[in-house]
Amino acid sequence: LYWQPNQFRDDDYNRAALRAVLPYLSNVHVFTWDSKAWYPLADGERMWREYIDIISSSGRDHNLLMEFVVGHSPDQFARDAETLLGWLGK
């Protein structure tokens, strides 16, 4: 299955949900937003580093798919991609 954080739930819920579906996980939608707005991916660094650690613990490869880019901006997409690659050590 594909997973993404639930923007209407708290961090504890999202971590628990990710752990629960980890055996079935194929891909992950990556973004930073809440129920009110979209934000640069870097604003979610603390949580995304935790999610990436959980995802990595599966021992399998997973695709991370970026979406919900602030302003649908190609420049913001490039910054978000750079951020994600940095977190992945690439």
C-alpha positions in Angstrom: 0.0 0.0 0.0 0.9 3.7 -0.2 1.1 5.7 3.0 1.0 9.4 3.8 0.7 11.2 7.1 -2.9 12.1 8.1 -2.9 15.9 8.3 -5.8 15.9 10.7 -4.1 13.6 13.2 -1.1 14.2 15.5 2.5 13.0 15.2 2.0 10.1 17.6 -0.9 8.8 15.5 1.0 9.0 12.3 4.0 7.2 13.7 1.9 4.4 15.0 -0.1 4.2 11.8 3.1 4.0 9.7 4.5 1.2 12.0 1.2 -0.7 11.7 1.3 -0.7 7.9 5.0 -1.2 7.5 4.8 -4.9 6.5 2.5 -3.9 3.6 4.1 -0.6 2.6 5.3 0.0 -0.9 5.5 3.7 -1.4 5.1 6.9 0.6 3.7 10.3 -0.3 6.0 13.0 1.1 4.8 16.5 2.0 4.5 18.9 4.8 1.0 20.2 5.5 -1.7 20.4 8.1 -5.4 20.9 7.8 -4.8 24.6 7.1 -1.9 25.0 4.6 0.9 23.4 2.6 4.5 24.2 3.8 8.0 23.8 2.4 9.1 20.2 3.0 12.0 21.4 5.2 9.4 22.6 7.8 8.6 19.0 8.5 12.2 17.8 9.0 11.8 16.5 12.5 8.8 14.3 11.6 10.1 13.2 8.2 13.4 12.1 9.6 11.4 9.9 12.1 9.2 8.6 9.3 12.2 7.8 7.1 13.8 5.9 10.0 10.6 3.9 10.4 10.4 3.2 6.7 14.1 2.2 6.5 13.5 -0.3 9.3 11.5 -2.5 6.9 14.7 -3.5 5.1 12.9 -3.1 1.8 13.1 -0.4 -0.9 10.3 2.1 -1.0 9.6 5.0 -3.3 9.1 8.4 -1.8 6.8 10.5 -3.9 6.7 14.2 -3.4 3.4 16.1 -3.6 1.5 19.1 -2.3 4.2 21.6 -3.2 3.6 25.1 -1.9 2.1 27.2 -4.6 2.6 24.4 -7.2 5.9 26.1 -7.7 8.6 24.3 -9.8 11.2 26.3 -7.8 9.7 25.1 -4.5 9.6 21.5 -5.9 13.3 21.7 -6.6 14.0 23.0 -3.1 11.8 20.2 -1.6 13.6 17.6 -3.7 17.0 18.9 -2.5 15.7 18.7 1.1 14.5 15.2 0.7 17.7 14.0 -1.0 19.7 15.6 1.8 17.7 13.7 4.4 18.4 10.5 2.5 22.1 11.2 2.3 22.1 11.6 -1.5 
